[in-house]
Amino acid sequence: MTVDAHHHFWQVAAQEQPWRDERHGAIARDYSPDDLAAELAVAGVERTVLIQSVDEPAENDRLLRYAAQAPYVGAVVGWLPLAEPRTARREIARVADDLGGFAGRFSGVRCLVGRDPLEWLSKPAAVELFRELAAAGISWDVVPVTAEQTKAVLGLADAVPELRIVVDHLGRPPIDTGGWEPWAGQVRQLAECRQVAMKVSLGIDLLTELRQWPDLERYLDRVVECFGARRLMLASNWPVVLLRASYAEAWSRLRTAVEHCLHDPDERTAVLGGTAADYYRINGKVSR
């Protein structure tokens, strides 16, 4: 099973997207399940993971409506205000009451953190919330960029070792400058936590700044070295990736880059779908 582990749908008139600015006019339009279906068929992608892109309760309602319209969506990563545990629990209860269960509807959660401090991750109330999510089989998507953010994520991983953590967009490597540290060291630190996985995808910052598709080999070699293939997953970040390439081109380039780094068929299978199916409980599978 081939799984695209990260994509979005949205309606621009229905939600504010503060991360999108005047540079992103090419994606300032609605994107629906029908828009992606044909692209998946051409690329040979069978299932997907639908990810939140706006921090508000209405986003959860939209995500579940989208998933109901798209049989190829195998998992949904919803929104929770994780820095506010009481509010997060109210949202869990609302979804459970209105939409028939939270853990049964969502495989993961996320909130947009940017470069904001994450010191709240060490607060007892937040730790307890993550323990509850982990017990329900819910994973957490995050992009730690700074050394301080990475330290905070590592602290939570130590406090809640049963929590499955997914680092999006290769942890934002400095591809635009050809840089290496501190990214490479942070990748090693994150990989030392066995419950942490990483997505082979590109975030909006790189897709905005780069003039052409980047050479990922050096950075992929690093994440393969640190994480191993069975904790990596391929992801398009569609429709954001349309800033730089079509879905078919982006998926082909990402897949080719991964296959260049991995020669073992089982390892390729893991990156192309097995890891995502595991972490996001696609087809009900949970092994961590």
PyMOL commands that set and color helices and strands:
alter all, ss='L'
color gray80, all
select helices_A, chain A and resi 22-27+33-43+57-69+85-99+119-122+124-135+147-159+169-171+183-191+204-209+217-227+229-231+240-243+247-261+265-279+282-284
alter helices_A, ss='H'
color red, helices_A
select strands_A, chain A and resi 3-7+47-51+73-79+108-110+139-142+165-167+196-200+232-234
alter strands_A, ss='S'
color yellow, strands_A
deselect
rebuild
show_as cartoon
